[in-house]
Amino acid sequence: MNRKLVKTKDESYTLYVPELDEHYHSIHGALQESRHVFINAGLFYLVEKQKDISLLEVGFGTGLNAFLTRVEAERRQLSIKYCGLEKYPLTQEEYSKLHYYKNIGYPGAQQSFEQLHKSSWDETQMLSDHFIFTKLKIDFRQFESPEQFDLIYFDAFAPSAQADLWTAEVFSNMYNSLKTNGILVTYCVKGDVRRAMRSVGFRVEKLPGPPGKREMLRAYKK
Ligand SMILES: C[S@@+](CC[C@H](N)C(=O)[O-])C[C@H]1O[C@@H](n2cnc3c(N)ncnc32)[C@H](O)[C@@H]1O
């Protein structure tokens, strides 16, 4: 996949895919979006209730969500079991230019970030007392979850670029991959997406979005 490095408005980098005319993150701020949608509305929402969290990410990509989650796991002494799915992994040349570890204010941030990319595919590794990590090189439409998760970061490319990743069939798989009272968060609020989620049993809530985007979604399995 051809990808170009792009600086977003909060000074953090993202990647652009010309073939799909899609960015990996919001051009208004990659770091800002990841913190707002996935960390604040997803991880921190659950951390209010539990410290032990199993997490599935659809679209591991740059590793930004996984990295921020790992930093919070260490800071807050959580116990996170993280599984990221990715069909088109980044090369070392690509991830080494992202520099997400800068300005994070966390000791060992660079090593923590790189370790996520360097770790082997399709193997579970205990990266610290607070973070167990698995990266699966797979098309997520083929993913059959061996377990259920507390939280899903649904971070596929937008429906305008990859409509077949936002169907009722995909969300049914996501629903079945969640524990009861589990949640899914995503940046996309399109009507078709909300309808697909509701049709398989999710309760769907719109929340204020990150700067530059009006809204985001949190979906609940009750
Ligand atoms: C919007 S990007 C976000 C990635 C990541 N969460 C990040 O912060 O960089 C979407 C990701 O989904 C991956 N992807 C696209 N189609 C996929 C598929 N069918 N199965 C698994 N991953 C896919 C892309 O390669 C890309 O890494």
The ligand as an SDF file (V2000), in Angstrom:
LIG
                    3D

 27 29  0  0  0  0  0  0  0  0999 V2000
   -8.0670    4.6000    9.8040 C   0  0  0  0  0  0  0  0  0  0  0  0
   -6.6100    3.5840    9.7370 S   0  0  0  0  0  0  0  0  0  0  0  0
   -6.3190    3.6260   11.4830 C   0  0  0  0  0  0  0  0  0  0  0  0
   -5.2510    2.7800   11.9870 C   0  0  0  0  0  0  0  0  0  0  0  0
   -4.8160    2.8700   13.4370 C   0  0  0  0  0  0  0  0  0  0  0  0
   -5.8680    2.6810   14.3840 N   0  0  0  0  0  0  0  0  0  0  0  0
   -3.9560    4.0430   13.7020 C   0  0  0  0  0  0  0  0  0  0  0  0
   -4.1660    4.7490   14.6990 O   0  0  0  0  0  0  0  0  0  0  0  0
   -3.0390    4.2660   12.9490 O   0  0  0  0  0  0  0  0  0  0  0  0
   -7.3630    2.0180    9.3020 C   0  0  0  0  0  0  0  0  0  0  0  0
   -6.4840    0.8020    9.4280 C   0  0  0  0  0  0  0  0  0  0  0  0
   -7.2240   -0.3630    9.0480 O   0  0  0  0  0  0  0  0  0  0  0  0
   -6.3830   -1.2030    8.2750 C   0  0  0  0  0  0  0  0  0  0  0  0
   -7.2400   -2.0360    7.4160 N   0  0  0  0  0  0  0  0  0  0  0  0
   -7.8640   -1.6740    6.2760 C   0  0  0  0  0  0  0  0  0  0  0  0
   -8.5900   -2.7060    5.8050 N   0  0  0  0  0  0  0  0  0  0  0  0
   -8.4330   -3.7470    6.6630 C   0  0  0  0  0  0  0  0  0  0  0  0
   -8.9360   -5.0660    6.7280 C   0  0  0  0  0  0  0  0  0  0  0  0
   -9.7810   -5.5270    5.8180 N   0  0  0  0  0  0  0  0  0  0  0  0
   -8.5650   -5.8520    7.7580 N   0  0  0  0  0  0  0  0  0  0  0  0
   -7.7070   -5.3860    8.7150 C   0  0  0  0  0  0  0  0  0  0  0  0
   -7.1880   -4.1320    8.7110 N   0  0  0  0  0  0  0  0  0  0  0  0
   -7.5610   -3.3230    7.6980 C   0  0  0  0  0  0  0  0  0  0  0  0
   -5.5200   -0.2350    7.4970 C   0  0  0  0  0  0  0  0  0  0  0  0
   -4.3590   -0.8370    6.9950 O   0  0  0  0  0  0  0  0  0  0  0  0
   -5.2550    0.8310    8.5420 C   0  0  0  0  0  0  0  0  0  0  0  0
   -4.1320    0.4970    9.3080 O   0  0  0  0  0  0  0  0  0  0  0  0
  1  2  1  0
  2  3  1  0
  2 10  1  0
  3  4  1  0
  4  5  1  0
  5  6  1  0
  5  7  1  0
  7  8  2  0
  7  9  1  0
 10 11  1  0
 11 12  1  0
 11 26  1  0
 12 13  1  0
 13 14  1  0
 13 24  1  0
 14 15  1  0
 14 23  1  0
 15 16  2  0
 16 17  1  0
 17 18  1  0
 17 23  2  0
 18 19  1  0
 18 20  2  0
 20 21  1  0
 21 22  2  0
 22 23  1  0
 24 25  1  0
 24 26  1  0
 26 27  1  0
M  CHG  2   2   1   9  -1
M  END
$$$$
